[in-house]
Amino acid sequence: MRPRSHRFRLAAALLMASAVSAACFVSVAPPVQAGPNAGGTLILHYGGDALGDGVCSFVNDPWCLDECWNSPEDCDSVIPAQPGDGWIHAMVFVLAAFPESSSPRLASVSFGVESPSPFEPYLDAWDPCPGTESPTENWPASGTGTTVTLAEVGTSSLVRIYAFAGYTEYGNPFEFVLTP
């Protein structure tokens, strides 16, 4: 994990729902059309208030983001947004979701973030889980992107890609938009 001493602001935006072939597919990027990863899409999962749950002592605790410890194992466990209940320190995960009938072989993925305004959420830390990345300059500012190479080829219907830690204020949901 790479702790950040400065905070980037990403705008709160609603995730767009998409019926891709399973109810868990809250789509934030168009699905793949061909090959072993056909039907796959990137989704966001709200992983909870790590600090409030007492799991992590501080946001830059390497264990908090390592291996994406709090990301779901299956589509039924995906939570696309957190409730707007005031200040909250959240973990948000990028996951690749595939139809149950597929046999994915995901080795790497590229995605970006987009924000329509300069406000929340405020990001404190971000990291691939597990793997390496090649980010564009100023990542994860709005309009930037990254390519993640997974440590192991993803072959399940839900593959862990990336983790963000940050917070919101004033009851705003911890949400932002992924772009292809």
Secondary structure, 3 states (H helix, E strand, C coil): CEEEEEEEECCCCCCCCCCCCCCCCCCCCCCCCCCCCCCCEEEEEECCCCCCCCCCCCCCCHHHHHHHCCCCCCHHHCCCCCCCCCCEEEEEEEEEECCCCCCCCEEEEEEEEECCCCCCCEEEEEEECCEEEEECCCCCCCCCEEEEEEEEEECCCEEEEEEEEEEECCCCCCCCEEEC
